[in-house]
Amino acid sequence: MTALMIDSPWAVGMIVVVALLLFGGTRLAGLGKSAGRAIKEFKEETSGVLGTPQVDQSGRIDQAAQPGPDS
């Protein structure tokens, strides 16, 4: 099995054009939005596991997410 070799800007451009023709701009925008939301949720969940503090929308650290002195 050979790897997909995309080594020129023309190849990338052609792939983008074909994707737009097949799926349309609206569906690709929705796919990008869904991917961004999934990445955001993943980061939020893993930050709790790794012990990094949770920061809310206003930029304040969520005290409930902070580990206590006995942990």
Secondary structure, 3 states (H helix, E strand, C coil): CCCCCCCCHHHHHHHHHHHHHHHHHHHHHHHHHHHHHHHHHHHHHHHHHHCCCCECCCCCECHHHCCCCCC
